[in-house]
Amino acid sequence: MISAKKIYLAVAGGLVAAGVVLAGIGFIASDFDPAVFTTQIDMRDDTIVLGGVEVDDPTGLPLIEQLAGIGEVDTSGITASEAPAAPEAPTAP
């Protein structure tokens, strides 16, 4: 019987190999342009750069659209409450 560790390593190795093959295919399909490896998602100014090209409207890209929908969490209105007073130290007998 094959152990779970061997199955895990085989699946992980297969996924890594598939990722390397797909990255290589993308690199070849782009006529060996290294810009395909640059991706930048900056939600502060709504800039999305894929492959060196700025994407104007990310609604057609499923994962990017979900990331854009997350947005930022505004913490400017949150203030810390006043710290409670420290307890009195016990007196020595």
Residue frames as a rotation matrix with the C-alpha (Angstrom) as fourth column:
MET 1
0.583 0.813 0.000 0.00
0.813 -0.583 0.000 0.00
0.000 0.000 -1.000 0.00
ILE 2
-0.258 -0.649 0.716 1.32
0.608 -0.685 -0.401 3.45
0.750 0.332 0.571 -0.94
SER 3
-0.375 0.071 -0.924 1.64
0.873 -0.307 -0.378 5.81
-0.311 -0.949 0.053 1.98
ALA 4
0.698 0.712 -0.070 -0.18
0.674 -0.688 -0.270 9.14
-0.240 0.141 -0.960 2.11
LYS 5
0.298 -0.677 -0.672 3.15
-0.085 -0.720 0.688 10.98
-0.951 -0.148 -0.273 2.06
LYS 6
-0.687 -0.563 0.458 4.11
0.357 0.287 0.889 9.42
-0.632 0.775 0.003 -1.28
ILE 7
0.023 0.786 0.617 0.72
1.000 -0.020 -0.011 10.29
0.003 0.617 -0.787 -2.77
TYR 8
0.757 0.238 -0.609 1.01
0.368 -0.925 0.096 13.85
-0.540 -0.297 -0.787 -1.46
LEU 9
-0.124 -0.903 -0.412 4.49
-0.119 -0.399 0.909 14.29
-0.985 0.161 -0.058 -2.92
ALA 10
-0.627 -0.058 0.777 3.41
0.689 0.423 0.588 12.81
-0.363 0.904 -0.226 -6.26
VAL 11
0.429 0.858 0.281 0.42
0.903 -0.403 -0.148 15.18
-0.014 0.318 -0.948 -6.52
ALA 12
0.663 -0.242 -0.708 2.51
0.085 -0.916 0.392 18.20
-0.743 -0.321 -0.587 -5.44
GLY 13
-0.447 -0.892 0.066 5.24
0.098 0.025 0.995 17.30
-0.889 0.451 0.076 -7.93
GLY 14
-0.343 0.416 0.842 2.67
0.929 0.282 0.239 16.93
-0.138 0.865 -0.483 -10.70
LEU 15
0.737 0.659 -0.149 1.18
0.646 -0.752 -0.131 20.35
-0.198 0.000 -0.980 -9.94
VAL 16
0.283 -0.731 -0.621 4.61
-0.106 -0.667 0.737 21.99
-0.953 -0.143 -0.266 -9.91
ALA 17
-0.656 -0.533 0.535 5.49
0.413 0.340 0.845 20.33
-0.632 0.775 -0.003 -13.23
ALA 18
0.091 0.774 0.627 2.18
0.996 -0.064 -0.065 21.44
-0.010 0.630 -0.777 -14.75
GLY 19
0.789 0.181 -0.588 2.80
0.296 -0.949 0.106 25.02
-0.539 -0.258 -0.802 -13.57
VAL 20
-0.175 -0.936 -0.304 6.28
-0.091 -0.292 0.952 25.07
-0.980 0.195 -0.034 -15.09
VAL 21
-0.592 0.017 0.806 4.97
0.734 0.424 0.531 23.67
-0.333 0.905 -0.264 -18.38
LEU 22
0.468 0.852 0.235 2.14
0.882 -0.436 -0.177 26.24
-0.049 0.290 -0.956 -18.53
ALA 23
0.584 -0.350 -0.732 4.55
0.005 -0.900 0.435 29.08
-0.811 -0.258 -0.524 -17.73
GLY 24
-0.530 -0.829 0.178 6.84
0.132 0.127 0.983 27.86
-0.838 0.544 0.042 -20.48
ILE 25
-0.244 0.538 0.807 3.98
0.965 0.219 0.146 27.69
-0.098 0.814 -0.572 -22.97
GLY 26
0.778 0.557 -0.291 2.97
0.552 -0.827 -0.107 31.26
-0.300 -0.078 -0.951 -22.08
PHE 27
0.178 -0.816 -0.550 6.54
-0.120 -0.573 0.811 32.44
-0.977 -0.078 -0.200 -22.48
ILE 28
-0.705 -0.411 0.578 6.84
0.455 0.362 0.813 30.78
-0.544 0.836 -0.068 -25.90
ALA 29
0.096 0.847 0.523 3.42
0.994 -0.054 -0.094 32.06
-0.051 0.529 -0.847 -26.99
SER 30
0.810 0.189 -0.554 4.48
0.268 -0.961 0.065 35.62
-0.521 -0.201 -0.830 -26.13
ASP 31
0.770 -0.592 0.236 7.47
0.226 -0.093 -0.970 35.36
0.596 0.800 0.062 -28.49
PHE 32
0.081 -0.796 -0.600 9.89
0.909 0.306 -0.284 35.05
0.410 -0.523 0.748 -25.55
ASP 33
-0.010 0.019 1.000 8.83
-0.141 -0.990 0.017 38.33
0.990 -0.141 0.013 -23.94
PRO 34
-0.694 -0.316 -0.647 9.86
0.518 0.404 -0.753 38.31
0.500 -0.858 -0.117 -20.24
ALA 35
-0.782 0.449 0.432 7.07
-0.563 -0.806 -0.183 40.79
0.266 -0.387 0.883 -19.46
VAL 36
0.052 0.855 -0.517 4.62
-0.291 0.508 0.811 37.86
0.955 0.108 0.275 -19.23
PHE 37
-0.172 -0.187 -0.967 6.03
0.752 0.609 -0.251 37.13
0.636 -0.771 0.036 -15.79
THR 38
-0.988 -0.152 0.027 5.14
0.104 -0.787 -0.608 40.58
0.113 -0.598 0.794 -14.45
THR 39
-0.028 0.999 -0.025 1.82
0.616 0.037 0.787 40.92
0.787 0.007 -0.617 -12.72
GLN 40
-0.969 -0.235 -0.078 0.82
0.213 -0.628 -0.749 43.82
0.127 -0.742 0.658 -10.52
ILE 41
0.060 0.998 0.034 -2.49
0.652 -0.065 0.756 44.31
0.756 -0.023 -0.654 -8.76
ASP 42
-0.912 -0.350 -0.214 -2.62
0.399 -0.633 -0.664 47.60
0.097 -0.691 0.716 -6.89
MET 43
-0.044 0.999 0.007 -6.07
0.919 0.038 0.393 48.29
0.392 0.024 -0.920 -5.50
ARG 44
-0.252 -0.083 -0.964 -5.00
0.656 -0.747 -0.107 51.62
-0.711 -0.660 0.243 -3.97
ASP 45
-0.425 0.102 -0.899 -5.24
-0.501 -0.854 0.139 53.31
-0.754 0.509 0.414 -7.36
ASP 46
0.544 0.745 0.387 -7.14
-0.166 0.547 -0.820 50.51
-0.823 0.382 0.421 -9.20
THR 47
0.151 -0.589 -0.794 -4.17
-0.988 -0.108 -0.109 49.59
-0.021 0.801 -0.598 -11.39
ILE 48
0.570 -0.002 0.821 -3.96
-0.088 0.994 0.064 46.06
-0.817 -0.109 0.567 -12.78
VAL 49
0.153 -0.626 -0.765 -0.97
-0.982 -0.181 -0.048 45.16
-0.108 0.759 -0.642 -14.95
LEU 50
0.591 0.030 0.806 -0.84
-0.048 0.999 -0.002 41.73
-0.805 -0.038 0.592 -16.58
GLY 51
0.353 -0.528 0.773 2.11
0.865 0.499 -0.055 40.89
-0.357 0.688 0.632 -18.77
GLY 52
-0.685 -0.698 -0.209 3.31
0.598 -0.703 0.385 44.48
-0.415 0.138 0.899 -18.89
VAL 53
-0.671 0.551 0.497 -0.06
0.221 -0.491 0.843 45.73
0.708 0.675 0.208 -20.19
GLU 54
-0.918 0.386 0.089 -2.43
-0.251 -0.393 -0.885 47.75
-0.307 -0.835 0.458 -18.01
VAL 55
-0.624 0.778 0.072 -5.93
0.733 0.551 0.399 46.28
0.271 0.302 -0.914 -17.89
ASP 56
-0.790 0.368 0.490 -8.63
-0.317 -0.930 0.187 48.94
0.525 -0.008 0.851 -18.14
ASP 57
0.121 0.924 0.363 -11.66
-0.967 0.026 0.255 46.87
0.226 -0.382 0.896 -17.15
PRO 58
-0.815 -0.575 0.074 -11.05
-0.574 0.783 -0.240 43.66
0.081 -0.238 -0.968 -15.17
THR 59
-0.011 0.907 0.421 -14.67
-0.860 0.206 -0.467 42.47
-0.510 -0.368 0.778 -15.31
GLY 60
0.634 0.254 -0.731 -13.86
-0.680 0.634 -0.369 39.79
0.369 0.730 0.575 -17.89
LEU 61
-0.351 -0.825 -0.443 -11.14
-0.325 0.551 -0.769 38.21
0.878 -0.126 -0.461 -15.75
PRO 62
0.481 0.756 -0.443 -12.75
0.144 0.431 0.891 35.95
0.865 -0.493 0.099 -13.12
LEU 63
0.214 -0.429 -0.877 -10.08
0.956 0.275 0.099 35.87
0.199 -0.860 0.469 -10.39
ILE 64
-0.818 -0.538 0.204 -9.02
0.509 -0.842 -0.180 39.47
0.268 -0.043 0.962 -10.91
GLU 65
-0.232 0.825 0.514 -12.66
-0.165 -0.555 0.816 40.58
0.959 0.105 0.265 -10.72
GLN 66
0.623 0.439 -0.648 -13.05
0.504 0.408 0.761 38.83
0.599 -0.800 0.033 -7.36
LEU 67
-0.229 -0.790 -0.569 -9.87
0.973 -0.180 -0.142 40.44
0.010 -0.586 0.810 -6.04
ALA 68
-0.809 -0.036 0.587 -11.06
0.183 -0.964 0.193 43.85
0.559 0.264 0.786 -7.21
GLY 69
0.171 0.978 0.119 -14.37
0.011 -0.122 0.992 43.30
0.985 -0.168 -0.032 -5.43
ILE 70
0.148 -0.171 -0.974 -12.66
0.924 0.375 0.074 42.75
0.352 -0.911 0.214 -2.10
GLY 71
0.597 0.065 0.800 -11.43
0.064 -0.997 0.034 46.32
0.800 0.031 -0.599 -1.91
GLU 72
-0.587 -0.809 0.034 -9.80
0.123 -0.130 -0.984 47.76
0.800 -0.573 0.176 1.16
VAL 73
0.271 0.603 -0.750 -10.85
0.889 0.142 0.435 47.90
0.369 -0.785 -0.498 4.76
ASP 74
0.018 -0.197 0.980 -11.13
-0.036 -0.980 -0.196 51.44
0.999 -0.032 -0.025 6.07
THR 75
0.127 -0.055 -0.990 -9.81
0.918 0.385 0.096 51.67
0.376 -0.921 0.099 9.59
SER 76
-0.654 -0.439 0.616 -9.63
0.271 -0.896 -0.351 55.45
0.707 -0.063 0.705 9.85
GLY 77
0.059 0.776 0.628 -12.83
-0.516 -0.515 0.684 55.70
0.855 -0.365 0.370 11.91
ILE 78
0.675 0.148 -0.722 -11.75
0.411 0.738 0.535 53.10
0.613 -0.658 0.437 14.47
THR 79
0.059 -0.649 0.759 -10.22
-0.636 -0.611 -0.472 54.51
0.770 -0.454 -0.448 17.62
ALA 80
-0.472 -0.301 -0.829 -8.80
0.406 0.760 -0.507 52.69
0.783 -0.576 -0.237 20.58
SER 81
0.705 0.707 0.057 -10.80
0.227 -0.301 0.926 52.99
0.672 -0.640 -0.373 23.75
GLU 82
0.305 -0.594 0.745 -9.17
-0.819 -0.563 -0.113 54.47
0.486 -0.575 -0.658 26.80
ALA 83
-0.349 -0.527 -0.775 -6.88
-0.014 0.830 -0.558 52.06
0.937 -0.184 -0.297 28.55
PRO 84
0.739 0.630 -0.237 -8.21
0.210 0.120 0.970 50.82
0.640 -0.767 -0.043 31.86
ALA 85
0.440 -0.569 0.694 -6.47
-0.838 -0.538 0.090 51.94
0.323 -0.622 -0.714 35.00
ALA 86
-0.314 -0.652 -0.690 -3.79
-0.223 0.757 -0.614 49.61
0.923 -0.039 -0.383 36.29
PRO 87
0.694 0.577 -0.430 -4.76
0.257 0.359 0.897 47.63
0.672 -0.733 0.101 39.37
GLU 88
0.528 -0.468 0.709 -3.26
-0.799 -0.556 0.228 48.63
0.288 -0.687 -0.668 42.69
ALA 89
-0.227 -0.700 -0.677 -0.36
-0.196 0.713 -0.673 46.57
0.954 -0.020 -0.299 43.88
PRO 90
0.724 0.478 -0.498 -0.94
0.355 0.361 0.862 44.70
0.592 -0.801 0.092 47.13
THR 91
0.445 -0.560 0.699 0.75
-0.771 -0.637 -0.019 46.12
0.456 -0.530 -0.715 50.17
ALA 92
-0.262 -0.641 -0.722 3.46
-0.017 0.751 -0.661 44.09
0.965 -0.160 -0.207 51.86
PRO 93
0.709 0.587 -0.391 2.61
0.340 0.201 0.919 42.79
0.618 -0.784 -0.057 55.35
